[in-house]
């Protein structure tokens, strides 16, 4: 797929979501597929199965992991 095709697909997805043709979860799933294809094509990186599994678990976002990391560390003044 070309850069323009990826761009057009992402615009189409965002338009469909904005116009309520897609639900939030469907929009995110389809957008992730496109972004993974871009990453694979341009960076030569394939998403790992463990990365995909982690994202489906509640509270597994990068923000939540960062908060958990810092919450468990005592900060000395």
Long-range contacts (C-beta under 8 A, 24 or more apart in sequence): 1-37, 1-41, 6-34, 6-37, 6-38, 9-34, 10-34
